[in-house]
Amino acid sequence: MYQDKVTLRSEFTSLSWKVCAFFIGGGLPLILFGKAVLATWFSLGLIFGCLAMFEDRPSFTEVKSILFSNIAKVTLIVLLIFSASALNSVDQHYSLVRFYEMFYLSVASGLLVLVFHKMPKEYVYLTLKILCVATLLIALLVLIDTFVDSDRLSYALHGKKWESINRLEQMGSIIAILAPFVWTWMFKMSRKGHYWAKKVGLPLSYALFFTVIVCGGVAGWFAVLTAAVLYLVMGGRWHALALNTKHWLLLPCAAVAAFLGYFTASGVSHLQDSKSLDRYSEYTQFIEQSVDYLSTTPVLGIGVNATRFLPTPDAVIGKSTSQNFLLQLVLETGLLGFAVSVVLICMVLYRLYRYAAVNVYGLAGVSSMMAFFVASLANTSIFNAWWLAFFIALSSLSIRLCKKTK
């Protein structure tokens, strides 16, 4: 009887880890279907992760090592400064709501790190595998939505925005961030001698690059180019990721083919709809207004995500042009918030860079995070919880994959 209970408990734990890996790995690419889907999948992943830890509960030392790590300490300082900024906001209620979202996200990120810490390595690899397969499936859906004129599919994917010419621009940035993990998965499978990976690894890797270009959006383009260049350069230096002459000759052709695909799909319409000069004029005007307001409160800024509530005629401009995360951090959290945030970002990137020198999963992490911050220069507000979830989940997954624990 006792043996049966032990076996049953072990099977329950194993199943819980598998379900946890399924939800966490598959959650990020499913942002295509909406933020609620991403939040639901991640919540379920954390719930099943907690259930899996019942048999092997984390010790006080393990919890303490996570809560009192250097990154956790700096994160706490960032939250304290952001809370002060929110209280000092031009729209206190809105800024406090955004701050509470980031606080809850920080708690969830700590729990995610703990789940990854206790998760056996085989299920961490399963999380990566599910993430990569889901990314490829979502990329396929994006390509179908781009090239197949199906109103029903577009409405199912995008809801009220299904007719917008820019409906896939944000997905371009997201796929650019996820792509390095797919490249790494293919690379590892190829190195292990898997026949399918050797045959389709390179075409599938290029397919993700092609998808990002076809989605449109300068943020996604620069993000995927940054990720690809870093991956090839650092991979060639540290992991013998060598492309032969044929591959180097094909690179310009591949880039041209991707942009031809973009113009075939929607590029001409994008150009006709472009208002770049007007946006540039608005942007410079917005920066001038921002500097004026920052000079009145340089330490704490105007409040977390409160640019749109500036009491000026140009406040509406702030909704679209404050998406540069560097400008946003300076303006909304002041010089103090900006400085501490940069310290936190550099700490994460430095840790991933050190891992990248010895582990290809670290290479995926640092390439992905650089793509994330390049995309954050023009993609969306850095204070959106769904956007920060990519930074937290992918950096945590990369670090866990690099650790040599079982």
Secondary structure, DSSP 8 states (H G I E B T S, - for coil): -HHHHHHHHHHHHHHHHHHHHHHHHHHTGGGGG-HHHHHHHHHHHHHHHHHHTTTT---HHHHHHHHTSHHHHHHHHHHHHHHHHHHT-SSHHHHHHHHHHHHHHHHHHHHHHHHHHHS-HHHHHHHHHHHHHHHHHHHHHHHHHHHS--HHHHHHHHGGGTT-TTTTHHHHHHHHHHHHHHHHHHHHHHHTT-HHHHHHHHHHHHHHHHHHHHH--HHHHHHHHHHHHHHHHHHHHHS-----HHHHHHHHHHHHHHHHHHIIIIIHHHHHH--HHHHHHHHHHHHHHHHHHHHHSTTT-S-TT-GGG-SSTTHHHHHHHTT-HHHHHHHHHHHHHHHHHHHHHHHHHHHHHHHHTT-HHHHHHHHHHHHHHHHTTTSS-TT-HHHHHHHHHHHHHHHHHHS---
